Amino acid sequence: MVKTLVIIKPDAVKSKHIGDIISIYENNGLSIENMKMMYANEELLKKHYEEHIDKSFYPSLVEFMLSGKIVVMEIMGEDAVDKVREINGVTDSTKAEKGTVRNLYGSDIQKNAVHGSADIIDANRELNIWFK
């Protein structure tokens, strides 16, 4: 069993899709091991998105992630990292496969409903940031 991080982003929280999104993960054999609703702060986001700090989209990403409540989840299951990435769909919601979380609840590349860890190394690093 593997653990990964999922963040339900402010757009999906504001549009009241928390339960819908959680159900999708659970209906695909994953379990929620830990979960909290919170407002992110710049310190956490700087650690979480450290690989993007020098990119042009970083300021707008942080602004978006600070714009409302988020739901941070530790999800566990067989091949959880890859399974969550498949369930989420590609980053750009406008290009996400039909039925994926981002296709259903996202609107663009930034307001894409959820974050999922890229790989097991990122999952461990990100879980340590959000669930110390």
C-alpha positions as CSV (number, residue, x, y, z in Angstrom):
1,M,0.0,0.0,0.0
2,V,1.2,3.5,-0.9
3,K,0.3,6.9,0.4
4,T,-0.1,10.1,-1.7
5,L,-1.2,13.6,-1.2
6,V,-4.3,15.2,-2.8
7,I,-5.3,18.8,-2.3
8,I,-8.8,19.9,-3.3
9,K,-8.2,23.4,-4.5
10,P,-10.1,26.6,-3.7
11,D,-12.2,26.4,-6.9
12,A,-13.6,23.0,-6.2
13,V,-14.1,23.8,-2.5
14,K,-16.0,27.0,-3.4
15,S,-18.2,25.2,-5.9
16,K,-19.1,22.5,-3.2
17,H,-17.5,19.5,-4.9
18,I,-15.6,18.1,-1.9
19,G,-17.9,15.2,-1.4
20,D,-18.1,14.4,-5.1
21,I,-14.3,14.3,-5.4
22,I,-13.8,12.2,-2.3
23,S,-16.4,9.7,-3.6
24,I,-14.4,9.3,-6.8
25,Y,-11.3,8.3,-5.0
26,E,-13.1,6.0,-2.6
27,N,-15.1,4.4,-5.5
28,N,-11.7,3.6,-7.1
29,G,-10.5,1.6,-4.1
30,L,-8.6,4.3,-2.3
31,S,-9.0,5.3,1.3
32,I,-8.7,8.6,3.0
33,E,-6.2,8.2,5.9
34,N,-6.0,11.8,7.0
35,M,-7.9,14.9,6.0
36,K,-8.2,18.5,7.0
37,M,-9.8,21.7,5.7
38,M,-7.7,24.8,6.0
39,Y,-6.4,28.0,4.5
40,A,-3.0,27.6,3.1
41,N,-0.3,30.1,3.9
42,E,2.6,31.4,1.9
43,E,5.2,29.4,3.9
44,L,3.5,26.1,3.2
45,L,2.9,26.9,-0.5
46,K,6.5,28.0,-0.9
47,K,7.7,24.6,0.4
48,H,5.0,22.7,-1.6
49,Y,5.7,24.4,-4.9
50,E,9.4,24.9,-4.5
51,E,10.2,23.6,-8.0
52,H,8.0,26.3,-9.5
53,I,9.3,29.4,-7.6
54,D,11.2,30.8,-10.6
55,K,8.5,30.1,-13.1
56,S,6.3,32.9,-14.5
57,F,3.0,31.3,-13.3
58,Y,4.2,30.9,-9.6
59,P,2.8,34.3,-8.3
60,S,-0.7,33.6,-9.8
61,L,-0.6,30.0,-8.5
62,V,0.1,31.2,-5.0
63,E,-2.5,33.9,-5.2
64,F,-5.1,31.3,-6.4
65,M,-4.1,28.8,-3.6
66,L,-4.5,31.6,-1.0
67,S,-7.9,32.6,-2.3
68,G,-10.0,30.2,-0.2
69,K,-10.1,27.1,1.8
70,I,-8.5,23.9,0.6
71,V,-8.9,20.3,1.6
72,V,-5.7,18.4,2.1
73,M,-5.8,14.6,2.1
74,E,-3.5,11.7,2.7
75,I,-4.8,8.9,0.5
76,M,-3.7,5.3,0.6
77,G,-4.1,2.4,-1.7
78,E,-2.4,0.0,-4.1
79,D,-0.5,2.1,-6.6
80,A,-2.1,5.2,-5.0
81,V,0.2,7.8,-6.7
82,D,-0.4,6.5,-10.2
83,K,-4.1,5.8,-9.6
84,V,-4.8,9.3,-8.2
85,R,-3.0,10.8,-11.2
86,E,-5.1,8.8,-13.6
87,I,-8.3,9.7,-11.7
88,N,-7.4,13.4,-11.7
89,G,-6.6,13.6,-15.4
90,V,-4.1,15.9,-17.1
91,T,-3.3,19.3,-15.5
92,D,-5.1,21.4,-18.0
93,S,-8.8,20.8,-17.3
94,T,-9.7,21.7,-20.9
95,K,-7.7,18.8,-22.1
96,A,-8.5,16.3,-19.4
97,E,-10.1,13.0,-20.4
98,K,-13.9,12.8,-19.9
99,G,-14.9,11.6,-16.5
100,T,-11.6,12.6,-14.7
101,V,-11.8,14.9,-11.7
102,R,-10.3,17.8,-13.6
103,N,-12.6,17.3,-16.6
104,L,-15.6,17.2,-14.3
105,Y,-14.8,20.0,-11.8
106,G,-11.9,22.1,-13.2
107,S,-12.0,25.0,-15.7
108,D,-8.4,25.6,-16.9
109,I,-4.8,24.8,-16.2
110,Q,-4.7,26.5,-12.8
111,K,-8.3,26.2,-11.6
112,N,-8.2,22.5,-12.1
113,A,-9.9,21.3,-8.9
114,V,-7.1,19.1,-7.4
115,H,-3.4,18.6,-6.9
116,G,-2.0,15.1,-6.8
117,S,1.6,14.1,-6.1
118,A,3.7,13.5,-9.2
119,D,5.6,10.4,-7.9
120,I,6.3,8.6,-4.7
121,I,9.2,10.9,-3.8
122,D,7.0,14.0,-4.1
123,A,4.2,12.2,-2.2
124,N,6.5,11.6,0.8
125,R,7.9,15.2,0.6
126,E,4.4,16.7,0.3
127,L,2.8,14.6,3.0
128,N,5.6,15.8,5.4
129,I,4.8,19.4,4.5
130,W,1.1,19.2,5.1
131,F,0.9,16.5,7.8
132,K,4.0,17.0,10.0
